[in-house]
Amino acid sequence: MTAAISDFSGWATGKGLKTVHTTWESQVKTLLARLDSEKGALGSAASILRTTDVERGARIKSIPSSLNSY
């Protein structure tokens, strides 16, 4: 892209390519930041769900069952 911008410098095409490239870079940075945020949120959700699952399992196992006597 840099070569194309350089080759077309002084032309409207060069200016357009530079604008598009700058906009694209900005959008990529924004997307990567959002994906990183979503990754963290999903990690937190997984941790909460795992902890809840383990706690519920422990509660269920602590309830005495009459089936254990057979």
All heavy atoms as TSV, in Angstrom:
chain	resi	resn	atom	element	x	y	z
A	1	MET	N	N	0.825	-1.181	0.000
A	1	MET	CA	C	0.000	0.000	0.000
A	1	MET	C	C	0.874	1.250	0.000
A	1	MET	O	O	0.570	2.209	-0.699
A	1	MET	CB	C	-0.933	-0.033	1.213
A	1	MET	CG	C	-1.870	1.130	1.297
A	1	MET	SD	S	-2.973	1.332	-0.102
A	1	MET	CE	C	-4.365	0.410	0.408
A	2	THR	N	N	1.938	1.216	0.775
A	2	THR	CA	C	2.835	2.369	0.834
A	2	THR	C	C	3.424	2.665	-0.538
A	2	THR	O	O	3.537	3.833	-0.937
A	2	THR	CB	C	3.962	2.113	1.861
A	2	THR	OG1	O	3.360	1.791	3.119
A	2	THR	CG2	C	4.836	3.328	2.032
A	3	ALA	N	N	3.781	1.613	-1.261
A	3	ALA	CA	C	4.346	1.800	-2.603
A	3	ALA	C	C	3.306	2.417	-3.538
A	3	ALA	O	O	3.635	3.320	-4.324
A	3	ALA	CB	C	4.832	0.472	-3.157
A	4	ALA	N	N	2.076	1.970	-3.461
A	4	ALA	CA	C	1.016	2.505	-4.315
A	4	ALA	C	C	0.759	3.974	-3.989
A	4	ALA	O	O	0.593	4.798	-4.887
A	4	ALA	CB	C	-0.256	1.697	-4.166
A	5	ILE	N	N	0.737	4.292	-2.700
A	5	ILE	CA	C	0.530	5.688	-2.285
A	5	ILE	C	C	1.656	6.551	-2.818
A	5	ILE	O	O	1.436	7.653	-3.337
A	5	ILE	CB	C	0.416	5.792	-0.747
A	5	ILE	CG1	C	-0.867	5.119	-0.265
A	5	ILE	CG2	C	0.452	7.246	-0.286
A	5	ILE	CD1	C	-0.970	4.955	1.241
A	6	SER	N	N	2.878	6.043	-2.712
A	6	SER	CA	C	4.047	6.779	-3.206
A	6	SER	C	C	3.995	6.939	-4.721
A	6	SER	O	O	4.283	8.022	-5.249
A	6	SER	CB	C	5.322	6.044	-2.788
A	6	SER	OG	O	6.457	6.690	-3.306
A	7	ASP	N	N	3.638	5.869	-5.431
A	7	ASP	CA	C	3.583	5.917	-6.894
A	7	ASP	C	C	2.544	6.916	-7.393
A	7	ASP	O	O	2.731	7.539	-8.442
A	7	ASP	CB	C	3.260	4.535	-7.468
A	7	ASP	CG	C	4.428	3.562	-7.328
A	7	ASP	OD1	O	5.562	4.015	-7.052
A	7	ASP	OD2	O	4.188	2.336	-7.472
A	8	PHE	N	N	1.458	7.063	-6.663
A	8	PHE	CA	C	0.392	7.963	-7.096
A	8	PHE	C	C	0.417	9.304	-6.372
A	8	PHE	O	O	-0.551	10.059	-6.419
A	8	PHE	CB	C	-0.979	7.296	-6.886
A	8	PHE	CG	C	-1.277	6.204	-7.876
A	8	PHE	CD1	C	-1.192	4.876	-7.499
A	8	PHE	CD2	C	-1.628	6.513	-9.176
A	8	PHE	CE1	C	-1.473	3.868	-8.401
A	8	PHE	CE2	C	-1.907	5.511	-10.088
A	8	PHE	CZ	C	-1.822	4.179	-9.710
A	9	SER	N	N	1.534	9.625	-5.691
A	9	SER	CA	C	1.603	10.901	-4.975
A	9	SER	C	C	1.429	12.049	-5.973
A	9	SER	O	O	1.883	11.998	-7.106
A	9	SER	CB	C	2.926	11.035	-4.227
A	9	SER	OG	O	4.002	11.102	-5.133
A	10	GLY	N	N	0.749	13.064	-5.528
A	10	GLY	CA	C	0.473	14.196	-6.394
A	10	GLY	C	C	-0.811	14.025	-7.190
A	10	GLY	O	O	-1.255	14.957	-7.855
A	11	TRP	N	N	-1.380	12.858	-7.161
A	11	TRP	CA	C	-2.623	12.588	-7.869
A	11	TRP	C	C	-3.735	12.423	-6.827
A	11	TRP	O	O	-3.484	12.104	-5.664
A	11	TRP	CB	C	-2.513	11.292	-8.674
A	11	TRP	CG	C	-1.572	11.325	-9.827
A	11	TRP	CD1	C	-0.298	11.765	-9.828
A	11	TRP	CD2	C	-1.842	10.886	-11.145
A	11	TRP	NE1	N	0.261	11.618	-11.053
A	11	TRP	CE2	C	-0.668	11.078	-11.898
A	11	TRP	CE3	C	-2.948	10.345	-11.780
A	11	TRP	CZ2	C	-0.581	10.744	-13.244
A	11	TRP	CZ3	C	-2.862	10.008	-13.118
A	11	TRP	CH2	C	-1.689	10.223	-13.839
A	12	ALA	N	N	-4.954	12.557	-7.258
A	12	ALA	CA	C	-6.098	12.347	-6.361
A	12	ALA	C	C	-6.143	10.895	-5.899
A	12	ALA	O	O	-6.545	10.601	-4.770
A	12	ALA	CB	C	-7.410	12.722	-7.067
A	13	THR	N	N	-5.673	9.991	-6.767
A	13	THR	CA	C	-5.649	8.566	-6.414
A	13	THR	C	C	-4.740	8.322	-5.215
A	13	THR	O	O	-5.083	7.565	-4.302
A	13	THR	CB	C	-5.178	7.724	-7.611
A	13	THR	OG1	O	-6.029	7.987	-8.717
A	13	THR	CG2	C	-5.184	6.253	-7.292
A	14	GLY	N	N	-3.570	8.961	-5.207
A	14	GLY	CA	C	-2.637	8.812	-4.089
A	14	GLY	C	C	-3.231	9.315	-2.791
A	14	GLY	O	O	-3.123	8.668	-1.744
A	15	LYS	N	N	-3.883	10.474	-2.864
A	15	LYS	CA	C	-4.527	11.031	-1.671
A	15	LYS	C	C	-5.655	10.112	-1.193
A	15	LYS	O	O	-5.803	9.864	0.001
A	15	LYS	CB	C	-5.073	12.426	-1.974
A	15	LYS	CG	C	-5.655	13.113	-0.774
A	15	LYS	CD	C	-6.111	14.523	-1.103
A	15	LYS	CE	C	-6.701	15.151	0.140
A	15	LYS	NZ	N	-7.204	16.498	-0.106
A	16	GLY	N	N	-6.429	9.589	-2.146
A	16	GLY	CA	C	-7.519	8.674	-1.795
A	16	GLY	C	C	-7.006	7.397	-1.150
A	16	GLY	O	O	-7.563	6.916	-0.168
A	17	LEU	N	N	-5.935	6.843	-1.725
A	17	LEU	CA	C	-5.350	5.623	-1.151
A	17	LEU	C	C	-4.840	5.872	0.262
A	17	LEU	O	O	-5.011	5.029	1.149
A	17	LEU	CB	C	-4.207	5.116	-2.038
A	17	LEU	CG	C	-4.607	4.453	-3.346
A	17	LEU	CD1	C	-3.349	4.152	-4.181
A	17	LEU	CD2	C	-5.381	3.174	-3.097
A	18	LYS	N	N	-4.230	7.025	0.468
A	18	LYS	CA	C	-3.717	7.343	1.809
A	18	LYS	C	C	-4.869	7.461	2.803
A	18	LYS	O	O	-4.798	6.940	3.921
A	18	LYS	CB	C	-2.905	8.632	1.781
A	18	LYS	CG	C	-2.295	8.973	3.127
A	18	LYS	CD	C	-1.225	10.011	2.978
A	18	LYS	CE	C	-0.600	10.393	4.292
A	18	LYS	NZ	N	0.045	9.339	5.000
A	19	THR	N	N	-5.942	8.122	2.391
A	19	THR	CA	C	-7.111	8.275	3.262
A	19	THR	C	C	-7.718	6.912	3.598
A	19	THR	O	O	-8.027	6.622	4.758
A	19	THR	CB	C	-8.167	9.172	2.589
A	19	THR	OG1	O	-7.582	10.453	2.333
A	19	THR	CG2	C	-9.400	9.334	3.458
A	20	VAL	N	N	-7.886	6.083	2.583
A	20	VAL	CA	C	-8.461	4.751	2.789
A	20	VAL	C	C	-7.564	3.923	3.704
A	20	VAL	O	O	-8.043	3.233	4.608
A	20	VAL	CB	C	-8.678	4.044	1.435
A	20	VAL	CG1	C	-8.999	2.578	1.630
A	20	VAL	CG2	C	-9.782	4.723	0.650
A	21	HIS	N	N	-6.265	3.988	3.485
A	21	HIS	CA	C	-5.321	3.214	4.293
A	21	HIS	C	C	-5.353	3.670	5.755
A	21	HIS	O	O	-5.380	2.842	6.674
A	21	HIS	CB	C	-3.913	3.341	3.722
A	21	HIS	CG	C	-2.900	2.504	4.411
A	21	HIS	ND1	N	-2.947	1.135	4.407
A	21	HIS	CD2	C	-1.808	2.827	5.156
A	21	HIS	CE1	C	-1.927	0.654	5.107
A	21	HIS	NE2	N	-1.230	1.675	5.576
A	22	THR	N	N	-5.376	4.972	5.970
A	22	THR	CA	C	-5.434	5.507	7.329
A	22	THR	C	C	-6.735	5.086	8.022
A	22	THR	O	O	-6.727	4.667	9.188
A	22	THR	CB	C	-5.326	7.048	7.299
A	22	THR	OG1	O	-4.108	7.404	6.658
A	22	THR	CG2	C	-5.351	7.629	8.691
A	23	THR	N	N	-7.840	5.192	7.300
A	23	THR	CA	C	-9.137	4.782	7.855
A	23	THR	C	C	-9.136	3.298	8.181
A	23	THR	O	O	-9.604	2.886	9.249
A	23	THR	CB	C	-10.267	5.102	6.855
A	23	THR	OG1	O	-10.236	6.503	6.568
A	23	THR	CG2	C	-11.619	4.718	7.406
A	24	TRP	N	N	-8.608	2.497	7.277
A	24	TRP	CA	C	-8.563	1.051	7.478
A	24	TRP	C	C	-7.724	0.706	8.707
A	24	TRP	O	O	-8.119	-0.128	9.524
A	24	TRP	CB	C	-7.987	0.374	6.234
A	24	TRP	CG	C	-7.900	-1.111	6.352
A	24	TRP	CD1	C	-8.905	-2.006	6.240
A	24	TRP	CD2	C	-6.713	-1.866	6.623
A	24	TRP	NE1	N	-8.428	-3.285	6.425
A	24	TRP	CE2	C	-7.094	-3.233	6.654
A	24	TRP	CE3	C	-5.377	-1.533	6.839
A	24	TRP	CZ2	C	-6.173	-4.240	6.901
A	24	TRP	CZ3	C	-4.469	-2.545	7.087
A	24	TRP	CH2	C	-4.879	-3.873	7.115
A	25	GLU	N	N	-6.557	1.345	8.851
A	25	GLU	CA	C	-5.709	1.084	10.019
A	25	GLU	C	C	-6.442	1.427	11.307
A	25	GLU	O	O	-6.362	0.684	12.296
A	25	GLU	CB	C	-4.410	1.887	9.934
A	25	GLU	CG	C	-3.384	1.311	9.004
A	25	GLU	CD	C	-2.093	2.119	8.989
A	25	GLU	OE1	O	-2.144	3.350	9.226
A	25	GLU	OE2	O	-1.038	1.507	8.752
A	26	SER	N	N	-7.156	2.539	11.310
A	26	SER	CA	C	-7.915	2.951	12.492
A	26	SER	C	C	-8.999	1.934	12.823
A	26	SER	O	O	-9.201	1.570	13.989
A	26	SER	CB	C	-8.532	4.325	12.248
A	26	SER	OG	O	-9.380	4.686	13.310
A	27	GLN	N	N	-9.697	1.456	11.807
A	27	GLN	CA	C	-10.751	0.475	12.025
A	27	GLN	C	C	-10.192	-0.840	12.538
A	27	GLN	O	O	-10.796	-1.486	13.410
A	27	GLN	CB	C	-11.535	0.250	10.732
A	27	GLN	CG	C	-12.386	1.437	10.344
A	27	GLN	CD	C	-13.032	1.278	8.983
A	27	GLN	OE1	O	-12.638	0.435	8.182
A	27	GLN	NE2	N	-14.031	2.103	8.701
A	28	VAL	N	N	-9.047	-1.250	12.034
A	28	VAL	CA	C	-8.411	-2.491	12.498
A	28	VAL	C	C	-8.014	-2.362	13.967
A	28	VAL	O	O	-8.254	-3.273	14.763
A	28	VAL	CB	C	-7.200	-2.861	11.616
A	28	VAL	CG1	C	-6.369	-3.958	12.255
A	28	VAL	CG2	C	-7.654	-3.284	10.232
A	29	LYS	N	N	-7.437	-1.222	14.341
A	29	LYS	CA	C	-7.049	-1.008	15.740
A	29	LYS	C	C	-8.271	-1.044	16.651
A	29	LYS	O	O	-8.242	-1.640	17.732
A	29	LYS	CB	C	-6.306	0.314	15.891
A	29	LYS	CG	C	-4.908	0.282	15.331
A	29	LYS	CD	C	-4.227	1.626	15.457
A	29	LYS	CE	C	-2.858	1.588	14.787
A	29	LYS	NZ	N	-2.216	2.897	14.788
A	30	THR	N	N	-9.363	-0.416	16.211
A	30	THR	CA	C	-10.595	-0.417	16.998
A	30	THR	C	C	-11.152	-1.829	17.136
A	30	THR	O	O	-11.573	-2.245	18.224
A	30	THR	CB	C	-11.648	0.507	16.342
A	30	THR	OG1	O	-11.109	1.826	16.263
A	30	THR	CG2	C	-12.937	0.528	17.114
A	31	LEU	N	N	-11.145	-2.568	16.042
A	31	LEU	CA	C	-11.645	-3.942	16.072
A	31	LEU	C	C	-10.800	-4.817	16.993
A	31	LEU	O	O	-11.338	-5.596	17.787
A	31	LEU	CB	C	-11.657	-4.534	14.665
A	31	LEU	CG	C	-12.089	-5.994	14.551
A	31	LEU	CD1	C	-13.505	-6.193	15.075
A	31	LEU	CD2	C	-11.976	-6.473	13.113
A	32	LEU	N	N	-9.487	-4.684	16.916
A	32	LEU	CA	C	-8.611	-5.486	17.776
A	32	LEU	C	C	-8.831	-5.160	19.251
A	32	LEU	O	O	-8.837	-6.060	20.094
A	32	LEU	CB	C	-7.148	-5.274	17.386
A	32	LEU	CG	C	-6.724	-5.902	16.067
A	32	LEU	CD1	C	-5.289	-5.509	15.714
A	32	LEU	CD2	C	-6.855	-7.413	16.105
A	33	ALA	N	N	-9.040	-3.881	19.551
A	33	ALA	CA	C	-9.313	-3.495	20.937
A	33	ALA	C	C	-10.637	-4.091	21.404
A	33	ALA	O	O	-10.739	-4.591	22.529
A	33	ALA	CB	C	-9.341	-1.977	21.068
A	34	ARG	N	N	-11.638	-4.062	20.533
A	34	ARG	CA	C	-12.934	-4.633	20.905
A	34	ARG	C	C	-12.839	-6.137	21.094
A	34	ARG	O	O	-13.410	-6.698	22.029
A	34	ARG	CB	C	-13.970	-4.306	19.838
A	34	ARG	CG	C	-15.335	-4.820	20.197
A	34	ARG	CD	C	-16.403	-4.363	19.259
A	34	ARG	NE	N	-17.662	-4.970	19.652
A	34	ARG	CZ	C	-18.767	-4.829	18.976
A	34	ARG	NH1	N	-18.790	-4.108	17.879
A	34	ARG	NH2	N	-19.875	-5.417	19.381
A	35	LEU	N	N	-12.130	-6.805	20.195
A	35	LEU	CA	C	-11.964	-8.256	20.322
A	35	LEU	C	C	-11.227	-8.615	21.608
A	35	LEU	O	O	-11.558	-9.603	22.269
A	35	LEU	CB	C	-11.223	-8.821	19.107
A	35	LEU	CG	C	-12.018	-8.844	17.801
A	35	LEU	CD1	C	-11.108	-9.262	16.645
A	35	LEU	CD2	C	-13.214	-9.764	17.903
A	36	ASP	N	N	-10.231	-7.817	21.964
A	36	ASP	CA	C	-9.489	-8.063	23.204
A	36	ASP	C	C	-10.413	-7.903	24.411
A	36	ASP	O	O	-10.366	-8.701	25.353
A	36	ASP	CB	C	-8.304	-7.109	23.304
A	36	ASP	CG	C	-7.362	-7.468	24.428
A	36	ASP	OD1	O	-7.000	-8.668	24.545
A	36	ASP	OD2	O	-6.974	-6.563	25.195
A	37	SER	N	N	-11.272	-6.893	24.356
A	37	SER	CA	C	-12.237	-6.679	25.437
A	37	SER	C	C	-13.219	-7.841	25.530
A	37	SER	O	O	-13.520	-8.328	26.629
A	37	SER	CB	C	-12.985	-5.373	25.183
A	37	SER	OG	O	-14.014	-5.199	26.116
A	38	GLU	N	N	-13.703	-8.293	24.381
A	38	GLU	CA	C	-14.644	-9.418	24.364
A	38	GLU	C	C	-13.974	-10.703	24.870
A	38	GLU	O	O	-14.597	-11.500	25.561
A	38	GLU	CB	C	-15.187	-9.647	22.950
A	38	GLU	CG	C	-16.033	-8.502	22.420
A	38	GLU	CD	C	-17.340	-8.318	23.163
A	38	GLU	OE1	O	-17.853	-9.294	23.723
A	38	GLU	OE2	O	-17.829	-7.172	23.183
A	39	LYS	N	N	-12.716	-10.880	24.529
A	39	LYS	CA	C	-11.970	-12.051	24.997
A	39	LYS	C	C	-11.895	-12.059	26.523
A	39	LYS	O	O	-12.112	-13.086	27.165
A	39	LYS	CB	C	-10.559	-12.044	24.396
A	39	LYS	CG	C	-9.689	-13.192	24.835
A	39	LYS	CD	C	-8.292	-13.063	24.236
A	39	LYS	CE	C	-7.340	-14.096	24.785
A	39	LYS	NZ	N	-5.978	-13.914	24.272
A	40	GLY	N	N	-11.614	-10.906	27.101
A	40	GLY	CA	C	-11.564	-10.803	28.557
A	40	GLY	C	C	-12.911	-11.074	29.197
A	40	GLY	O	O	-13.013	-11.766	30.212
A	41	ALA	N	N	-13.971	-10.538	28.587
A	41	ALA	CA	C	-15.313	-10.744	29.121
A	41	ALA	C	C	-15.713	-12.215	29.042
A	41	ALA	O	O	-16.310	-12.756	29.978
A	41	ALA	CB	C	-16.323	-9.884	28.361
A	42	LEU	N	N	-15.377	-12.865	27.941
A	42	LEU	CA	C	-15.698	-14.292	27.808
A	42	LEU	C	C	-14.903	-15.132	28.812
A	42	LEU	O	O	-15.421	-16.106	29.361
A	42	LEU	CB	C	-15.420	-14.768	26.381
A	42	LEU	CG	C	-16.419	-14.298	25.329
A	42	LEU	CD1	C	-15.916	-14.658	23.939
A	42	LEU	CD2	C	-17.785	-14.895	25.580
A	43	GLY	N	N	-13.666	-14.758	29.057
A	43	GLY	CA	C	-12.856	-15.464	30.052
A	43	GLY	C	C	-13.458	-15.337	31.443
A	43	GLY	O	O	-13.526	-16.307	32.202
A	44	SER	N	N	-13.941	-14.135	31.765
A	44	SER	CA	C	-14.585	-13.908	33.061
A	44	SER	C	C	-15.875	-14.721	33.176
A	44	SER	O	O	-16.153	-15.314	34.217
A	44	SER	CB	C	-14.900	-12.429	33.249
A	44	SER	OG	O	-13.723	-11.672	33.334
A	45	ALA	N	N	-16.650	-14.723	32.111
A	45	ALA	CA	C	-17.908	-15.491	32.123
A	45	ALA	C	C	-17.627	-16.977	32.302
A	45	ALA	O	O	-18.318	-17.659	33.062
A	45	ALA	CB	C	-18.689	-15.250	30.833
A	46	ALA	N	N	-16.623	-17.480	31.617
A	46	ALA	CA	C	-16.271	-18.900	31.746
A	46	ALA	C	C	-15.848	-19.225	33.173
A	46	ALA	O	O	-16.220	-20.265	33.718
A	46	ALA	CB	C	-15.154	-19.255	30.762
A	47	SER	N	N	-15.096	-18.335	33.778
A	47	SER	CA	C	-14.649	-18.545	35.154
A	47	SER	C	C	-15.842	-18.565	36.120
A	47	SER	O	O	-15.925	-19.421	37.007
A	47	SER	CB	C	-13.679	-17.436	35.552
A	47	SER	OG	O	-13.271	-17.591	36.885
A	48	ILE	N	N	-16.767	-17.637	35.936
A	48	ILE	CA	C	-17.959	-17.579	36.788
A	48	ILE	C	C	-18.790	-18.845	36.619
A	48	ILE	O	O	-19.244	-19.449	37.600
A	48	ILE	CB	C	-18.793	-16.324	36.466
A	48	ILE	CG1	C	-18.052	-15.076	36.940
A	48	ILE	CG2	C	-20.181	-16.400	37.099
A	48	ILE	CD1	C	-18.643	-13.773	36.431
A	49	LEU	N	N	-18.994	-19.266	35.376
A	49	LEU	CA	C	-19.788	-20.468	35.127
A	49	LEU	C	C	-19.124	-21.712	35.708
A	49	LEU	O	O	-19.792	-22.584	36.267
A	49	LEU	CB	C	-20.033	-20.647	33.624
A	49	LEU	CG	C	-20.979	-19.624	32.998
A	49	LEU	CD1	C	-21.001	-19.786	31.493
A	49	LEU	CD2	C	-22.377	-19.765	33.579
A	50	ARG	N	N	-17.807	-21.802	35.586
A	50	ARG	CA	C	-17.081	-22.951	36.124
A	50	ARG	C	C	-17.211	-22.989	37.642
A	50	ARG	O	O	-17.480	-24.037	38.233
A	50	ARG	CB	C	-15.610	-22.876	35.690
A	50	ARG	CG	C	-14.786	-24.070	36.063
A	50	ARG	CD	C	-13.375	-24.051	35.460
A	50	ARG	NE	N	-12.794	-22.751	35.186
A	50	ARG	CZ	C	-12.709	-22.190	33.971
A	50	ARG	NH1	N	-13.181	-22.793	32.922
A	50	ARG	NH2	N	-12.158	-21.001	33.818
A	51	THR	N	N	-17.034	-21.847	38.286
A	51	THR	CA	C	-17.143	-21.775	39.746
A	51	THR	C	C	-18.554	-22.143	40.198
A	51	THR	O	O	-18.729	-22.910	41.153
A	51	THR	CB	C	-16.792	-20.355	40.234
A	51	THR	OG1	O	-15.461	-20.040	39.818
A	51	THR	CG2	C	-16.892	-20.246	41.737
A	52	THR	N	N	-19.550	-21.615	39.507
A	52	THR	CA	C	-20.943	-21.921	39.849
A	52	THR	C	C	-21.223	-23.405	39.683
A	52	THR	O	O	-21.884	-24.023	40.532
A	52	THR	CB	C	-21.897	-21.092	38.967
A	52	THR	OG1	O	-21.619	-19.704	39.162
A	52	THR	CG2	C	-23.350	-21.372	39.310
A	53	ASP	N	N	-20.719	-23.997	38.608
A	53	ASP	CA	C	-20.936	-25.419	38.357
A	53	ASP	C	C	-20.324	-26.273	39.467
A	53	ASP	O	O	-20.949	-27.209	39.962
A	53	ASP	CB	C	-20.333	-25.789	36.999
A	53	ASP	CG	C	-20.678	-27.203	36.578
A	53	ASP	OD1	O	-21.861	-27.574	36.661
A	53	ASP	OD2	O	-19.762	-27.934	36.162
A	54	VAL	N	N	-19.115	-25.937	39.873
A	54	VAL	CA	C	-18.447	-26.694	40.936
A	54	VAL	C	C	-19.198	-26.546	42.257
A	54	VAL	O	O	-19.404	-27.526	42.980
A	54	VAL	CB	C	-16.969	-26.236	41.077
A	54	VAL	CG1	C	-16.336	-26.806	42.330
A	54	VAL	CG2	C	-16.172	-26.627	39.842
A	55	GLU	N	N	-19.637	-25.320	42.561
A	55	GLU	CA	C	-20.384	-25.102	43.807
A	55	GLU	C	C	-21.701	-25.876	43.814
A	55	GLU	O	O	-22.062	-26.490	44.816
A	55	GLU	CB	C	-20.662	-23.608	43.994
A	55	GLU	CG	C	-19.438	-22.801	44.363
A	55	GLU	CD	C	-19.727	-21.302	44.415
A	55	GLU	OE1	O	-20.871	-20.879	44.111
A	55	GLU	OE2	O	-18.799	-20.556	44.762
A	56	ARG	N	N	-22.423	-25.850	42.701
A	56	ARG	CA	C	-23.692	-26.575	42.621
A	56	ARG	C	C	-23.460	-28.081	42.748
A	56	ARG	O	O	-24.215	-28.783	43.410
A	56	ARG	CB	C	-24.433	-26.284	41.306
A	56	ARG	CG	C	-24.850	-24.859	41.106
A	56	ARG	CD	C	-25.879	-24.423	42.144
A	56	ARG	NE	N	-26.434	-23.129	41.830
A	56	ARG	CZ	C	-26.005	-21.987	42.341
A	56	ARG	NH1	N	-25.015	-21.980	43.198
A	56	ARG	NH2	N	-26.571	-20.852	42.028
A	57	GLY	N	N	-22.416	-28.571	42.110
A	57	GLY	CA	C	-22.087	-29.995	42.210
A	57	GLY	C	C	-21.791	-30.394	43.642
A	57	GLY	O	O	-22.237	-31.447	44.112
A	58	ALA	N	N	-21.054	-29.547	44.354
A	58	ALA	CA	C	-20.728	-29.841	45.748
A	58	ALA	C	C	-21.990	-29.846	46.613
A	58	ALA	O	O	-22.146	-30.699	47.500
A	58	ALA	CB	C	-19.731	-28.816	46.275
A	59	ARG	N	N	-22.900	-28.908	46.355
A	59	ARG	CA	C	-24.156	-28.870	47.118
A	59	ARG	C	C	-24.984	-30.118	46.866
A	59	ARG	O	O	-25.565	-30.694	47.795
A	59	ARG	CB	C	-24.976	-27.647	46.742
A	59	ARG	CG	C	-24.505	-26.376	47.370
A	59	ARG	CD	C	-25.494	-25.274	47.075
A	59	ARG	NE	N	-24.966	-23.980	47.479
A	59	ARG	CZ	C	-25.589	-22.845	47.276
A	59	ARG	NH1	N	-26.763	-22.838	46.668
A	59	ARG	NH2	N	-25.051	-21.716	47.666
A	60	ILE	N	N	-25.076	-30.520	45.625
A	60	ILE	CA	C	-25.875	-31.703	45.284
A	60	ILE	C	C	-25.276	-32.953	45.912
A	60	ILE	O	O	-25.994	-33.792	46.453
A	60	ILE	CB	C	-25.997	-31.849	43.750
A	60	ILE	CG1	C	-26.882	-30.730	43.201
A	60	ILE	CG2	C	-26.554	-33.208	43.363
A	60	ILE	CD1	C	-26.878	-30.604	41.696
A	61	LYS	N	N	-23.951	-33.078	45.875
A	61	LYS	CA	C	-23.297	-34.248	46.465
A	61	LYS	C	C	-23.463	-34.293	47.981
A	61	LYS	O	O	-23.406	-35.363	48.582
A	61	LYS	CB	C	-21.814	-34.255	46.107
A	61	LYS	CG	C	-21.549	-34.608	44.669
A	61	LYS	CD	C	-20.063	-34.570	44.375
A	61	LYS	CE	C	-19.811	-34.819	42.896
A	61	LYS	NZ	N	-18.384	-34.713	42.573
A	62	SER	N	N	-23.657	-33.133	48.615
A	62	SER	CA	C	-23.781	-33.111	50.075
A	62	SER	C	C	-25.167	-33.520	50.565
A	62	SER	O	O	-25.353	-33.789	51.738
A	62	SER	CB	C	-23.454	-31.707	50.606
A	62	SER	OG	O	-24.469	-30.786	50.234
A	63	ILE	N	N	-26.126	-33.596	49.670
A	63	ILE	CA	C	-27.487	-34.002	50.049
A	63	ILE	C	C	-27.521	-35.531	50.188
A	63	ILE	O	O	-27.191	-36.258	49.240
A	63	ILE	CB	C	-28.515	-33.553	48.994
A	63	ILE	CG1	C	-28.506	-32.032	48.876
A	63	ILE	CG2	C	-29.906	-34.072	49.323
A	63	ILE	CD1	C	-29.337	-31.486	47.720
A	64	PRO	N	N	-27.887	-36.027	51.348
A	64	PRO	CA	C	-27.943	-37.486	51.531
A	64	PRO	C	C	-29.034	-38.110	50.648
A	64	PRO	O	O	-30.095	-37.528	50.456
A	64	PRO	CB	C	-28.268	-37.671	52.989
A	64	PRO	CG	C	-28.507	-36.342	53.575
A	64	PRO	CD	C	-28.252	-35.313	52.531
A	65	SER	N	N	-28.758	-39.265	50.126
A	65	SER	CA	C	-29.706	-39.959	49.269
A	65	SER	C	C	-30.000	-41.332	49.846
A	65	SER	O	O	-29.094	-42.058	50.255
A	65	SER	CB	C	-29.130	-40.098	47.867
A	65	SER	OG	O	-29.956	-40.909	47.066
A	66	SER	N	N	-31.263	-41.707	49.814
A	66	SER	CA	C	-31.639	-43.039	50.300
A	66	SER	C	C	-31.171	-44.103	49.332
A	66	SER	O	O	-31.086	-45.279	49.692
A	66	SER	CB	C	-33.151	-43.121	50.495
A	66	SER	OG	O	-33.825	-42.851	49.287
A	67	LEU	N	N	-30.833	-43.734	48.117
A	67	LEU	CA	C	-30.339	-44.713	47.144
A	67	LEU	C	C	-28.953	-45.227	47.513
A	67	LEU	O	O	-28.546	-46.302	47.080
A	67	LEU	CB	C	-30.292	-44.086	45.731
A	67	LEU	CG	C	-31.648	-43.686	45.142
A	67	LEU	CD1	C	-31.447	-42.978	43.818
A	67	LEU	CD2	C	-32.531	-44.914	44.958
A	68	ASN	N	N	-28.217	-44.468	48.313
A	68	ASN	CA	C	-26.872	-44.899	48.712
A	68	ASN	C	C	-26.897	-46.126	49.624
A	68	ASN	O	O	-25.911	-46.833	49.746
A	68	ASN	CB	C	-26.130	-43.766	49.410
A	68	ASN	CG	C	-25.773	-42.637	48.454
A	68	ASN	OD1	O	-25.672	-42.846	47.236
A	68	ASN	ND2	N	-25.595	-41.441	48.996
A	69	SER	N	N	-28.031	-46.391	50.248
A	69	SER	CA	C	-28.114	-47.537	51.171
A	69	SER	C	C	-28.413	-48.844	50.450
A	69	SER	O	O	-28.421	-49.907	51.058
A	69	SER	CB	C	-29.157	-47.273	52.243
A	69	SER	OG	O	-30.435	-47.114	51.633
A	70	TYR	N	N	-28.657	-48.809	49.186
A	70	TYR	CA	C	-28.963	-50.060	48.435
A	70	TYR	C	C	-27.734	-50.662	47.848
A	70	TYR	O	O	-26.849	-50.273	47.362
A	70	TYR	CB	C	-30.001	-49.787	47.347
A	70	TYR	CG	C	-31.367	-49.480	47.905
A	70	TYR	CD1	C	-31.836	-48.190	47.954
A	70	TYR	CD2	C	-32.173	-50.503	48.393
A	70	TYR	CE1	C	-33.091	-47.905	48.468
A	70	TYR	CE2	C	-33.429	-50.220	48.896
A	70	TYR	CZ	C	-33.876	-48.926	48.935
A	70	TYR	OH	O	-35.104	-48.663	49.432
